[in-house]
Amino acid sequence: MSERLETLKKARDRMIEDRDAHAKVLAAPFVRETAERARNKFVEMQGLIDALDRAISGESLFPVKN
């Protein structure tokens, strides 16, 4: 596995951990301030995870040769 692909996968794993922390806040009893912030951060993290998934797919299909 290329170093670039490994880095992308590690970044994706880290973002999933961050997203899961926000999901736990959303699953807890409702507190408006924390729920709104957690919701926004969850959506932001999911967008980043989706972008990383696309980058990983692109790297897997068309690896750059040095």
Backbone atoms as SQL, in Angstrom:
CREATE TABLE atoms (id INTEGER PRIMARY KEY, chain TEXT, resi INTEGER, resn TEXT, atom TEXT, x REAL, y REAL, z REAL);
INSERT INTO atoms VALUES
  (1, 'A', 1, 'MET', 'N', 0.853, -1.174, 0.000),
  (2, 'A', 1, 'MET', 'CA', 0.000, 0.000, 0.000),
  (3, 'A', 1, 'MET', 'C', 0.897, 1.233, 0.000),
  (4, 'A', 2, 'SER', 'N', 0.513, 2.195, -0.805),
  (5, 'A', 2, 'SER', 'CA', 1.313, 3.413, -0.883),
  (6, 'A', 2, 'SER', 'C', 1.183, 4.221, 0.407),
  (7, 'A', 3, 'GLU', 'N', 2.178, 5.046, 0.635),
  (8, 'A', 3, 'GLU', 'CA', 2.165, 5.900, 1.823),
  (9, 'A', 3, 'GLU', 'C', 0.974, 6.858, 1.783),
  (10, 'A', 4, 'ARG', 'N', 0.666, 7.368, 0.608),
  (11, 'A', 4, 'ARG', 'CA', -0.459, 8.300, 0.455),
  (12, 'A', 4, 'ARG', 'C', -1.779, 7.614, 0.818),
  (13, 'A', 5, 'LEU', 'N', -1.984, 6.396, 0.330),
  (14, 'A', 5, 'LEU', 'CA', -3.210, 5.665, 0.620),
  (15, 'A', 5, 'LEU', 'C', -3.301, 5.339, 2.108),
  (16, 'A', 6, 'GLU', 'N', -2.202, 4.963, 2.698),
  (17, 'A', 6, 'GLU', 'CA', -2.170, 4.675, 4.134),
  (18, 'A', 6, 'GLU', 'C', -2.524, 5.927, 4.950),
  (19, 'A', 7, 'THR', 'N', -1.991, 7.061, 4.543),
  (20, 'A', 7, 'THR', 'CA', -2.279, 8.327, 5.227),
  (21, 'A', 7, 'THR', 'C', -3.762, 8.670, 5.120),
  (22, 'A', 8, 'LEU', 'N', -4.345, 8.507, 3.945),
  (23, 'A', 8, 'LEU', 'CA', -5.766, 8.787, 3.753),
  (24, 'A', 8, 'LEU', 'C', -6.628, 7.885, 4.634),
  (25, 'A', 9, 'LYS', 'N', -6.267, 6.615, 4.722),
  (26, 'A', 9, 'LYS', 'CA', -7.038, 5.681, 5.542),
  (27, 'A', 9, 'LYS', 'C', -6.923, 6.012, 7.026),
  (28, 'A', 10, 'LYS', 'N', -5.746, 6.415, 7.467),
  (29, 'A', 10, 'LYS', 'CA', -5.569, 6.820, 8.869),
  (30, 'A', 10, 'LYS', 'C', -6.384, 8.069, 9.173),
  (31, 'A', 11, 'ALA', 'N', -6.390, 9.018, 8.237),
  (32, 'A', 11, 'ALA', 'CA', -7.169, 10.244, 8.421),
  (33, 'A', 11, 'ALA', 'C', -8.656, 9.909, 8.498),
  (34, 'A', 12, 'ARG', 'N', -9.113, 8.996, 7.656),
  (35, 'A', 12, 'ARG', 'CA', -10.516, 8.585, 7.665),
  (36, 'A', 12, 'ARG', 'C', -10.882, 7.948, 9.008),
  (37, 'A', 13, 'ASP', 'N', -10.029, 7.071, 9.501),
  (38, 'A', 13, 'ASP', 'CA', -10.279, 6.431, 10.801),
  (39, 'A', 13, 'ASP', 'C', -10.396, 7.471, 11.908),
  (40, 'A', 14, 'ARG', 'N', -9.526, 8.473, 11.879),
  (41, 'A', 14, 'ARG', 'CA', -9.551, 9.531, 12.900),
  (42, 'A', 14, 'ARG', 'C', -10.833, 10.344, 12.816),
  (43, 'A', 15, 'MET', 'N', -11.267, 10.654, 11.611),
  (44, 'A', 15, 'MET', 'CA', -12.490, 11.440, 11.444),
  (45, 'A', 15, 'MET', 'C', -13.715, 10.637, 11.885),
  (46, 'A', 16, 'ILE', 'N', -13.698, 9.324, 11.690),
  (47, 'A', 16, 'ILE', 'CA', -14.806, 8.484, 12.154),
  (48, 'A', 16, 'ILE', 'C', -14.876, 8.528, 13.680),
  (49, 'A', 17, 'GLU', 'N', -13.728, 8.491, 14.339),
  (50, 'A', 17, 'GLU', 'CA', -13.708, 8.595, 15.803),
  (51, 'A', 17, 'GLU', 'C', -14.310, 9.927, 16.251),
  (52, 'A', 18, 'ASP', 'N', -13.924, 11.000, 15.584),
  (53, 'A', 18, 'ASP', 'CA', -14.461, 12.325, 15.920),
  (54, 'A', 18, 'ASP', 'C', -15.969, 12.388, 15.673),
  (55, 'A', 19, 'ARG', 'N', -16.408, 11.837, 14.541),
  (56, 'A', 19, 'ARG', 'CA', -17.841, 11.835, 14.211),
  (57, 'A', 19, 'ARG', 'C', -18.627, 11.049, 15.253),
  (58, 'A', 20, 'ASP', 'N', -18.080, 9.906, 15.678),
  (59, 'A', 20, 'ASP', 'CA', -18.767, 9.067, 16.657),
  (60, 'A', 20, 'ASP', 'C', -18.958, 9.797, 17.984),
  (61, 'A', 21, 'ALA', 'N', -17.990, 10.614, 18.364),
  (62, 'A', 21, 'ALA', 'CA', -18.115, 11.399, 19.598),
  (63, 'A', 21, 'ALA', 'C', -19.297, 12.364, 19.497),
  (64, 'A', 22, 'HIS', 'N', -19.487, 12.967, 18.340),
  (65, 'A', 22, 'HIS', 'CA', -20.611, 13.876, 18.143),
  (66, 'A', 22, 'HIS', 'C', -21.933, 13.110, 18.098),
  (67, 'A', 23, 'ALA', 'N', -21.913, 11.903, 17.554),
  (68, 'A', 23, 'ALA', 'CA', -23.129, 11.075, 17.526),
  (69, 'A', 23, 'ALA', 'C', -23.570, 10.731, 18.949),
  (70, 'A', 24, 'LYS', 'N', -22.627, 10.492, 19.834),
  (71, 'A', 24, 'LYS', 'CA', -22.964, 10.181, 21.222),
  (72, 'A', 24, 'LYS', 'C', -23.667, 11.363, 21.886),
  (73, 'A', 25, 'VAL', 'N', -23.223, 12.569, 21.588),
  (74, 'A', 25, 'VAL', 'CA', -23.882, 13.763, 22.127),
  (75, 'A', 25, 'VAL', 'C', -25.301, 13.852, 21.583),
  (76, 'A', 26, 'LEU', 'N', -25.472, 13.549, 20.304),
  (77, 'A', 26, 'LEU', 'CA', -26.798, 13.608, 19.698),
  (78, 'A', 26, 'LEU', 'C', -27.728, 12.544, 20.274),
  (79, 'A', 27, 'ALA', 'N', -27.177, 11.414, 20.682),
  (80, 'A', 27, 'ALA', 'CA', -27.981, 10.332, 21.245),
  (81, 'A', 27, 'ALA', 'C', -28.347, 10.574, 22.714),
  (82, 'A', 28, 'ALA', 'N', -27.639, 11.468, 23.356),
  (83, 'A', 28, 'ALA', 'CA', -27.886, 11.771, 24.773),
  (84, 'A', 28, 'ALA', 'C', -29.153, 12.613, 24.917),
  (85, 'A', 29, 'PRO', 'N', -29.635, 12.757, 26.151),
  (86, 'A', 29, 'PRO', 'CA', -30.795, 13.641, 26.359),
  (87, 'A', 29, 'PRO', 'C', -30.541, 15.031, 25.755),
  (88, 'A', 30, 'PHE', 'N', -31.587, 15.600, 25.192),
  (89, 'A', 30, 'PHE', 'CA', -31.475, 16.841, 24.428),
  (90, 'A', 30, 'PHE', 'C', -31.119, 18.038, 25.290),
  (91, 'A', 31, 'VAL', 'N', -30.049, 18.711, 24.897),
  (92, 'A', 31, 'VAL', 'CA', -29.663, 20.019, 25.435),
  (93, 'A', 31, 'VAL', 'C', -29.382, 20.868, 24.202),
  (94, 'A', 32, 'ARG', 'N', -30.210, 21.876, 23.991),
  (95, 'A', 32, 'ARG', 'CA', -30.179, 22.619, 22.729),
  (96, 'A', 32, 'ARG', 'C', -28.775, 23.044, 22.285),
  (97, 'A', 33, 'GLU', 'N', -28.029, 23.704, 23.138),
  (98, 'A', 33, 'GLU', 'CA', -26.712, 24.222, 22.744),
  (99, 'A', 33, 'GLU', 'C', -25.771, 23.110, 22.289),
  (100, 'A', 34, 'THR', 'N', -25.677, 22.075, 23.086),
  (101, 'A', 34, 'THR', 'CA', -24.737, 21.000, 22.723),
  (102, 'A', 34, 'THR', 'C', -25.249, 20.198, 21.539),
  (103, 'A', 35, 'ALA', 'N', -26.570, 20.002, 21.452),
  (104, 'A', 35, 'ALA', 'CA', -27.130, 19.240, 20.334),
  (105, 'A', 35, 'ALA', 'C', -26.922, 19.968, 18.999),
  (106, 'A', 36, 'GLU', 'N', -27.124, 21.266, 18.990),
  (107, 'A', 36, 'GLU', 'CA', -26.948, 22.023, 17.752),
  (108, 'A', 36, 'GLU', 'C', -25.497, 21.997, 17.298),
  (109, 'A', 37, 'ARG', 'N', -24.595, 22.186, 18.229),
  (110, 'A', 37, 'ARG', 'CA', -23.169, 22.150, 17.876),
  (111, 'A', 37, 'ARG', 'C', -22.777, 20.748, 17.412),
  (112, 'A', 38, 'ALA', 'N', -23.231, 19.726, 18.122),
  (113, 'A', 38, 'ALA', 'CA', -22.899, 18.348, 17.758),
  (114, 'A', 38, 'ALA', 'C', -23.452, 18.000, 16.377),
  (115, 'A', 39, 'ARG', 'N', -24.664, 18.467, 16.097),
  (116, 'A', 39, 'ARG', 'CA', -25.266, 18.200, 14.788),
  (117, 'A', 39, 'ARG', 'C', -24.435, 18.833, 13.670),
  (118, 'A', 40, 'ASN', 'N', -24.051, 20.076, 13.861),
  (119, 'A', 40, 'ASN', 'CA', -23.248, 20.762, 12.847),
  (120, 'A', 40, 'ASN', 'C', -21.891, 20.079, 12.656),
  (121, 'A', 41, 'LYS', 'N', -21.257, 19.710, 13.757),
  (122, 'A', 41, 'LYS', 'CA', -19.948, 19.050, 13.665),
  (123, 'A', 41, 'LYS', 'C', -20.094, 17.664, 13.043),
  (124, 'A', 42, 'PHE', 'N', -21.178, 16.949, 13.353),
  (125, 'A', 42, 'PHE', 'CA', -21.414, 15.632, 12.764),
  (126, 'A', 42, 'PHE', 'C', -21.513, 15.742, 11.248),
  (127, 'A', 43, 'VAL', 'N', -22.298, 16.693, 10.777),
  (128, 'A', 43, 'VAL', 'CA', -22.468, 16.896, 9.333),
  (129, 'A', 43, 'VAL', 'C', -21.124, 17.266, 8.696),
  (130, 'A', 44, 'GLU', 'N', -20.370, 18.136, 9.341),
  (131, 'A', 44, 'GLU', 'CA', -19.057, 18.532, 8.841),
  (132, 'A', 44, 'GLU', 'C', -18.118, 17.324, 8.753),
  (133, 'A', 45, 'MET', 'N', -18.090, 16.516, 9.811),
  (134, 'A', 45, 'MET', 'CA', -17.217, 15.330, 9.829),
  (135, 'A', 45, 'MET', 'C', -17.631, 14.336, 8.751),
  (136, 'A', 46, 'GLN', 'N', -18.947, 14.146, 8.575),
  (137, 'A', 46, 'GLN', 'CA', -19.410, 13.201, 7.566),
  (138, 'A', 46, 'GLN', 'C', -19.024, 13.661, 6.168),
  (139, 'A', 47, 'GLY', 'N', -19.101, 14.953, 5.921),
  (140, 'A', 47, 'GLY', 'CA', -18.656, 15.480, 4.623),
  (141, 'A', 47, 'GLY', 'C', -17.179, 15.216, 4.392),
  (142, 'A', 48, 'LEU', 'N', -16.394, 15.378, 5.428),
  (143, 'A', 48, 'LEU', 'CA', -14.964, 15.113, 5.327),
  (144, 'A', 48, 'LEU', 'C', -14.700, 13.630, 5.100),
  (145, 'A', 49, 'ILE', 'N', -15.438, 12.765, 5.800),
  (146, 'A', 49, 'ILE', 'CA', -15.287, 11.319, 5.611),
  (147, 'A', 49, 'ILE', 'C', -15.645, 10.939, 4.176),
  (148, 'A', 50, 'ASP', 'N', -16.722, 11.512, 3.657),
  (149, 'A', 50, 'ASP', 'CA', -17.109, 11.243, 2.267),
  (150, 'A', 50, 'ASP', 'C', -16.018, 11.679, 1.292),
  (151, 'A', 51, 'ALA', 'N', -15.414, 12.834, 1.548),
  (152, 'A', 51, 'ALA', 'CA', -14.322, 13.317, 0.693),
  (153, 'A', 51, 'ALA', 'C', -13.114, 12.387, 0.784),
  (154, 'A', 52, 'LEU', 'N', -12.805, 11.923, 1.982),
  (155, 'A', 52, 'LEU', 'CA', -11.693, 10.983, 2.144),
  (156, 'A', 52, 'LEU', 'C', -11.990, 9.666, 1.436),
  (157, 'A', 53, 'ASP', 'N', -13.242, 9.195, 1.508),
  (158, 'A', 53, 'ASP', 'CA', -13.625, 7.976, 0.786),
  (159, 'A', 53, 'ASP', 'C', -13.386, 8.130, -0.718),
  (160, 'A', 54, 'ARG', 'N', -13.754, 9.292, -1.257),
  (161, 'A', 54, 'ARG', 'CA', -13.533, 9.532, -2.689),
  (162, 'A', 54, 'ARG', 'C', -12.040, 9.571, -3.011),
  (163, 'A', 55, 'ALA', 'N', -11.259, 10.182, -2.144),
  (164, 'A', 55, 'ALA', 'CA', -9.808, 10.245, -2.362),
  (165, 'A', 55, 'ALA', 'C', -9.194, 8.845, -2.293),
  (166, 'A', 56, 'ILE', 'N', -9.654, 8.045, -1.351),
  (167, 'A', 56, 'ILE', 'CA', -9.152, 6.669, -1.219),
  (168, 'A', 56, 'ILE', 'C', -9.516, 5.867, -2.459),
  (169, 'A', 57, 'SER', 'N', -10.746, 6.016, -2.936),
  (170, 'A', 57, 'SER', 'CA', -11.165, 5.304, -4.153),
  (171, 'A', 57, 'SER', 'C', -10.330, 5.729, -5.351),
  (172, 'A', 58, 'GLY', 'N', -10.119, 7.037, -5.469),
  (173, 'A', 58, 'GLY', 'CA', -9.309, 7.544, -6.580),
  (174, 'A', 58, 'GLY', 'C', -7.880, 7.049, -6.517),
  (175, 'A', 59, 'GLU', 'N', -7.323, 7.019, -5.323),
  (176, 'A', 59, 'GLU', 'CA', -5.953, 6.549, -5.144),
  (177, 'A', 59, 'GLU', 'C', -5.850, 5.056, -5.437),
  (178, 'A', 60, 'SER', 'N', -6.891, 4.309, -5.087),
  (179, 'A', 60, 'SER', 'CA', -6.896, 2.866, -5.327),
  (180, 'A', 60, 'SER', 'C', -7.020, 2.555, -6.807),
  (181, 'A', 61, 'LEU', 'N', -7.815, 3.362, -7.513),
  (182, 'A', 61, 'LEU', 'CA', -8.020, 3.142, -8.956),
  (183, 'A', 61, 'LEU', 'C', -6.849, 3.629, -9.798),
  (184, 'A', 62, 'PHE', 'N', -6.298, 4.759, -9.402),
  (185, 'A', 62, 'PHE', 'CA', -5.239, 5.394, -10.195),
  (186, 'A', 62, 'PHE', 'C', -4.056, 5.757, -9.301),
  (187, 'A', 63, 'PRO', 'N', -3.331, 4.756, -8.803),
  (188, 'A', 63, 'PRO', 'CA', -2.190, 5.078, -7.921),
  (189, 'A', 63, 'PRO', 'C', -1.129, 5.885, -8.671),
  (190, 'A', 64, 'VAL', 'N', -0.586, 6.849, -7.980),
  (191, 'A', 64, 'VAL', 'CA', 0.476, 7.681, -8.549),
  (192, 'A', 64, 'VAL', 'C', 1.797, 6.953, -8.349),
  (193, 'A', 65, 'LYS', 'N', 2.527, 6.812, -9.422),
  (194, 'A', 65, 'LYS', 'CA', 3.819, 6.142, -9.347),
  (195, 'A', 65, 'LYS', 'C', 4.923, 7.186, -9.258),
  (196, 'A', 66, 'ASN', 'N', 5.809, 7.019, -8.291),
  (197, 'A', 66, 'ASN', 'CA', 6.921, 7.972, -8.131),
  (198, 'A', 66, 'ASN', 'C', 8.138, 7.492, -8.859);
